[in-house]
Amino acid sequence: MTSLKLSKPYSISDHLFHLFLLIIGLSVGIVSTLCLTSFSFTIPSSLSFYIPPSIISQPSSISPAPPPPPSKPVLQIIPVISNGTVNVDVSLMKNNNQTLGLMHNMSDDELLSKASTVQDESNNNVSNYKVAFMFLTPGRLPLAPFWDRFFKGYEGNYSIYVHPHPSYNESVPQDSAFYARRIPSQPVYWGTISMIDAERRLLANALLDPSNQKFVLLSDSCIPVFNFTTVYNHLMGTNLSSLQIFDDPRKPGRGRYNRRMWPEVTIEQWRKGSQWFEIHRDLAVKIVSDKKYYKLFSEFCLPPCYNDEHYLPTLVNILFPERNSNRTLTWVDWSRGGPHPRKFGWIDVKVEILNHIRFEYECEYNGNTTNMCHLFARKFLPNTLGPLLKVAPRLLGFDP
């Protein structure tokens, strides 16, 4: 009979000892995990590590974070007045990708005052007297490519100023003569004093350049009917201004006179004429300097009295009649009658019509009779641009 040897049984103290070791182990593990989680490893930049070429050549699957968007430049219009000329710092100024070359922050009153005191360089040895072409337009200039052909090659002999509606924001190509030629503007309403405000604003901005000697007011429907050399020589060849003035005894003429203008303006002095003028610098200065007659017209010439038809003709008739030819150089067709002139479309652009405008009239120029009485014409619709560009090289001598 085999006898079995029994092992020593576990006591209660042995169980407690093992439980105590288990608790200590768990505690050490938890504390170590927490320490490792909160500890940050910093690798000195001086240490170099070997990276296998195979890892370098493999493209990363993680895209780099995009760079933050660039901050927008702050627009700052800083006019610097030197010798009567307003120069503008354009280094940070962009508006629809166009440099604000003629923009400034002067009020109309400040502008008119400054323009009236700019020194005239007509008595100095200046060889590049310029013609200021001033465009009064509600928005874009649809015939600008035709004008670009007209101006091409004569930089330094002209200046351009554009007065659009202030809400107009289309861009102008940088290779155009009209690029960055916009001036600070205000809304214009037909027949009201705002029309005169716009004309005086254009004149004042152009007067800031002392080399501008002749000033031509044009619309978005105007075209030149001769090449630049002919127009320039004709304008510079006389000391007279070209502003239409006539006494209209009918209701649309004297019938618009307001008796409250008396005695500063009498009905015998009241005149009418086209608003599209070509004037000399001395007259331009008088117009922007006028306060007396401007105030009368703003108060008492209200529709059906239209300031654009009466203010300048009456002003010039009273103050400077001897310096004016009493005719406009901008042709328009009133032959059909009515309150508005004829409009010309693409089908009307023919050599015969343009030659009629150019030569089939008779007028006086420097005391002599001439057939070249008009340098510009209106109203040409936007769809005439293509036909005009076709006839321009042969008729006007523009580059093809």
Secondary structure, 3 states (H helix, E strand, C coil): CCCCCCCCCCCHHHHHHHHHHHHHHHHHHHHHHHHHHHCCCCCCCCCCCCCCHHHHHCCCCCCCCCCCCCCCCCCCCCEEEECCEEEECCCCCEECCEECCCCCCCCHHHHHHHHCCCCCCCCCCCCCCEEEEEEECCCCCCCHHHHHHHHCCCCCCEEEEEECCCCCCCCCCCCCCCCCCECCCCCCCCCCHHHHHHHHHHHHHHHCCCCEEEEEEEECCCEECCCHHHHHHHHHCCCCEECCCECCCCCCCHHHCCHHHCCCCCCCCCCECCCCCEEEHHHHHHHHHCCHHHHHHHHHCCCCCCHHHHHHHHHHHHHCHHHECCCCCEECCCCCCCCCCCCECHHHCCHHHHHHHHHCCCEEECCEEECCCCCEECCECHHHHHHHHHHHHHHHCCCC
